[in-house]
Amino acid sequence: MKQTLQLKLSQHLALTPQLQQSIRLLQLSTLELNQEIENFLQENPLLEREDEPVPEAPVYAASGDALQAPTESLDGAEPGPNFGDSSPTDWLSETSGSAAQPRDDNDEPSYAEIQAATISLRDHLGTQLAMTPLSERDRSLVRFLIEALDDDGYLAQSLEELAEMLPPELEVDIDDLQIALKHLQNFDPPGIGARNAAECLSLQLINLPATKTRDLALKIARSHLDQLAARDYVRLRKAVACSEDELRGAHALICSLNPRPGAQFSPDNARYIIPDVIVRKARGQWAASLNPDAMPRLRINRLYADILQGQRGSGLSSQLQEAKWLIKNVQQRFETIQRVSQAIVDRQRQFFEHGEVAMRPLTLREIADQLGLHESTISRVTTQKYMATPRGIYELKYFFGSHVATEAGGAASSTAIRALIKQLVGAEDAKKPLSDAKIAEILGQQGIVVARRTIAKYREALNIPPVNLRKSI
């Protein structure tokens, strides 16, 4: 075969270490960025913070699309409504248990709350087990069942499945586990060790003083909980042979119970947020500015830098370059976040004035074209970056959404449609709630063309039950 030498010209993209670092820092959240910087500070002696300690940034607990804003308004702006609160879909969770009860920030935590915050569910049950007079065999079986509980305090596996998990030589049968379960179900909190919601509520009702209302509630919990959950009150009254007032009392009693007795001992998995941007209205204009408390203040250690000036080829030279890169990339990261945030604020200024119902459709490409950036860059900037506004704390991605056509030929944001659905349901007659078709008809009268199936999809996304479950007695 004849060998030939050919010259070929081609192009390829090579990411320099500095560019790789810039991209990586851009996609980190502020909390992750601070952790990354701490690692650099420990590894690179030429990098230091400008002032120690750095002021602690305000932290917010995440809940839904919007987060809880500070109690005081931003620069005197009137705080707007927080649209992040969504009604739970669980019919029983709306009023059940201590977790559902609002508590003022100034209230002292109860003993149960302090106890739950310091020990786990298994430790709490183990302490009671140690004080219960049982044989060593029964004690071991109760301990085995405790380990099988889920975070809500339920025994998710059947006794038959649990028996198969034990070594055959122990000769443990279903009756042995049933006895152990009875011991466990006598422990605190009431309802622990239940195998389903009906048993959980029944265990709690049994511990209450015997009354006519309690007996009716127990009967419903044991045999008619599905009808109660479906709000089929007519059939339920016939099944239990009671009056409307008696049913209402039993319903209220059941709703006062805790369907998840073990949840109070679960670890707090709340996310904590440091807003990157603060939005204020000044002189009639909405402006986005960087949150100074979220920005790390970095500089080169002058002592080491001065030493390096007289020492060429030192091993610290590469670390000096890395420190300069990091400072530049961190600064560029926040500048990009501010530019993108301001572009979002300019496009969504009606939202800041009037709320979710005024949200306009917006895509990543629109912001990318406006700023001359790549769409992937906008995606990185808007992920896990947060904006503090008088209306709450929002992830930047929250302001982007698809559009729905209007009769006038324009478009309405899907976020605005959801807000309208939420308003209509909130103002409906509880005895004659609005169906999805009726909501679509009302929106159509306002010039917004939305299919019934789209209404159902948005309603489910808002955790709003269907019309039959929203109907009151």
C-alpha positions, 0 to 999 in steps of 0.5 A: 500500500502506498503511503501518503502524507496529507495536511488536514485543517479542522476545528475543535473546541478545547476548554481551558482549565479557567473556562472549565472552572468558570462553567462549574462555578456558574452552575453551583448554588451559593451554598455550594459555591461557599463550600467550594471556596472553603476548599480552595482556601484550605489548599491555596495559601495565596488565597484569603478572604478580605475580612474575617469573619464574613457576615452571615448571609440571610438564610431562608427555608424553602417551601414550594415555588416561593420561599418565606421572605423576611418579615420586614419589607425591602427598602420600605416596599410593601410586602406582597402576598406569598403565593408559595403556600399550596393546600395539601392534597391529603384530606386528613393532613389539612387539620391533623396532628401537631405538625399542621397547627400554626405556631407563632414564632414567639411561642415556646416549643412544647416538650414533645417538639423538643423531645422529637428534635433531639431523639429519633423515633427508634430511640424514643420507642427503645426507651419505652421498651426498656421500661416494659416488663417483657421476656427477653424473647418478646423484647427482641421481637418488639425491637425487631418490629421497631426497626421495621417501622417507616419514618411515619411510624407505620409497619409497611411490611406484613407480619408474614413477610417479617416472619420469613426474614427471621432465621428458621431456628428461632421458630417465630410464628405469626402469633408471636409477632402479633403479640409483639405488635400489640405491645408496640402499639401500646407505646407512645405516640398513639397510633404507632405500629399501625399497618394502614391509616384506618388502624392508625386512627383507630388506635388513637381513638381507642385511647380516648374516653368513650363517648358517642362521638368517639364510638361513631368516629371509631366505627367510621375509621375502622370500616368507612374511611374511604367514604369519608375521604371521598366526602361521600357524606350521604352514603356515609350517614346511611352506612353508620346511621347517624345525623348530619350533626353527629357525622360532623362531630365525628369528622372533626374528631378524626381530623384532630388525630395524627395520621403520621405519628412517627413524622415528628421524629423524622430529621428536618430535611428543609432546604436552606436558601441564600438569595443571590439577588435582591429586587427593589423598586426605586423611583418607579423602576424595579432593579435587581442588585446582587446580595452583598452578604452572598458574595464571598470577598476574596483577595491575594495574600500580599505577603506571599505575593511579595515573596513570589516577586523575587522568586521565579520558578517557585512552586507557588507561582501556579497557586498564584495563577489559580487564585487569580483565576478563582477571584476572576471567575467568582466575580464573573459568576455574580456579574452574569447572575445580575445581568440575567436577573435584571433581564428577567425583572425587566420582562416580568415587571408586571409580576412584581406589580400585580403578582402571579396573574400578571406573569408573562410567558418567557423562555431561556432563549429570549433572555439568551438572545437579549444578553448575547449569551448561550441558552445553556448559560442561562439554564446554569444561571437560573438553576439554584439561584434565588431572587429576594423580592417583596413578594417572596423568594423565588428561584430564577427558573420560576419566571420562565414558563410556557404560553397559552393562546388568547382570543386576541392572538396574544399569549398568557403564561402558564403560571398566570393560568395556575394563579387564576385557577387558584383564585377561582377555586379559593372563591368558589361556593364550597357546596357548589365547587367549580368543575374543570369544564366550568373553570375553562369556560370562565377563563374562556370568557376572559379571552384565555383559551384553555382546554379542560384537560389542561385545567385538570393538569394545572389543578393537579400541579397546584395540589387542588383536589377534583370537584367531588372531593372539594364539595362540603357537606 
